[in-house]
Amino acid sequence: MESIREKQRKFEALIHKTEGRIEALKTEYNLFFAGEVKIPPEKERVNIEKVIRDIQSKDLRSGKLDFLLQNLSSRFYLYNNMWLKKLNQLELGTIKRSSKTPKYEKKAPPKDISKNSSVSLNNEDSFESFYNEYDNMVKGSKGKGKSKDDLINQIKLKMISENIIDAKINLSVSKGKVKIKIKK
């Protein structure tokens, strides 16, 4: 005849085995909701639910086993409610699962682009046309540019500090970043 300690060890081993089954089931549901698997793992979910109810009905518990069992059942029922809610949303059509996993294609790096623009402190329109070219390059590089007033004021300050009235500005895109160089 088995001693109470041996029965408790078997009981604890069953709890740990069931924890592993719950983690595997969690993975299967994640695959289902991601569209990798076509049928939800309902049979395994029902089987684990039966095992947990069976474990809860046994009377071979100690404080440690009660704690482990409570932790196990709480985690399972939390996942179970989440899975059932998502399945219900799928049936109602409020969410959709992807039919295929996205394939990541290697994109070619963006080409380096370079443009020259002329600006003059005597001609305010030249700064407007410069900013339009800058803005187009920023949009093409999918980056975030500076505000119009800030950029124009920075260029003007640079030109004034270097005592330049008329300048050529080189705009270039390299590795997704817009670079500005001022030349006399």
N, C-alpha and C positions, 0 to 999 in steps of 0.2 A: 504494500500500500504506500502511496506517495505521501510525503510529509507536506505540511502546509507551506513550508519554505520552497519546496520544489514546485508546487502548484503556483505559488506567487511568481517564481522565476519564469515559468512557462507563460503565465499571464502577462508579465512584463515583456517577454520576448514577442508575444502576439501583438502587444501595443506597438512595439518598435517596428515590427513587420508591417503593421497597418499604416504607420506613419510613412514608410517607404512607398506603400501602394498609393497613399494620398498624393505624395509628391509626383509619382509617375502619372497619376490621373490628372493632376494640375497641368503637367506638360502636354498630355494628350488633348486636354481642352484648349490650351493655348494654341496648339497646332490646328485644331478644328476652327477656332475663331479667326485664325490667320489665313484660313483657306487651304492649308496643306492637306487636311484630311476631310473627306466628304461627309462622314457620318459621326455624330457626337458619340463619345464613349459612355453611353447611358447604362449599358449592362454592368460595366465595372463600377460606375457610380452607385447603382442600386446594390451591388454585392458588398461594397465597402459600407454602405449605410446599414445593411443587415448585420455585418460583422460588428460594427460599433454598437448597435442595439443589443446584440448578443453579449458583448463584453460588459455592457452596462448592467445587464441583468444578473451577472455572476456575483457571488457573495464572498469572493476570496480577496477582498481588498484590504489594503493598509493605507496609511496616510500618503505614502509615496505613490502607490498605485492609483489612489483616488486623484492625486494631483496630475499624474501622467494621463490618466483617462480623461479628466476634465479638459486638459490642454488639447488632447487629440480630438475629442468630440467638438470642442469649440472651433478649432481650426477647420475641421471638415465641414461643419454646418455653415461656417462663414463662407467658405469656397462654394459649397453646395448652393446657397442662396444666390451668390453672385452668378454662378453658371446658369441656374434656372431663370434668373432675371434676364440675362443676355439671350438665352434661348427664346424666351418669350418675346423679347424685343425683335429678334430675328424673324419670328413668326408674324409679328405685327407689321414688320417692315420698317420700323423706326430706325434700325441700324442695319447695315449690310456688311457682310464679310467679304473680303477680297477673294476673287475667284482664282487668282494666281499670285504668287509672291512676286514682288517687283524685281526685275533683273537690273542690276546696276551695270550700266554701260560706261566704259571708260571714255570720257570726253577729251577731245583734243584741247590742249591749253589755248586760251585766247591769244589771238595774234597781237603782237605789239603794234600800236598805231602811233603815229606822230603827225602833228599839224603845227604850222606856224601861224601866228597872228600878230598884226601890228597894232600897237596902241600909242596914243599920244595924249599928253597931259592937256594939250590944247583942243582935243576933240573927244568929247564925252561919249559920242556914239561908238567910238572905237572900243571902248571898254564894254559897251553893251554887246557888240558883235563877238568880242573875246569871250564874254561870259556865256553866250549862247553856244559857242564851240566847246567850251569847257563843260557845260551842262550836258551836251550831247555825248561827250566822251565819258562822263560819269555814268550816264544812263546805259551806255553801251558796255561799260565794264561792270555794271550791276553793283556799283559801290555807292557810298553815300558822300555827297559833295558838301562843300561849304556854302553858306548862304551868299546870295549875290552881293549884298552890301559889304559883308565881311571880306570876301575875296577881292573885290574891286578896291576897297580901302587898303588892304594889305599890299596890293600891287602898286597903288599910288604912293604909299609911304615908302616902299622900297625904291621906287623910281626917284622920289624927291630926296631921300637920304643919299642916294648915289649920284644925284644931280643929273638925271637922265630925263630928257623931255620926250623924245621919241624912242620907242623900244620895240624889239621883236620878242615875242613870247613863244617859246616852244612848249607845246602840250604833248605829252606822250603817255601812253598806257603801257605799263610793264607789270606783269604778274597781277593784273587786276587792279592796279593802283594808278591814279592819274598823277603825273609829275609835271611841275611847272618850272621852267627856266627862263629867266629874263636876260636878254642880250641887248647890247647897244645897237 
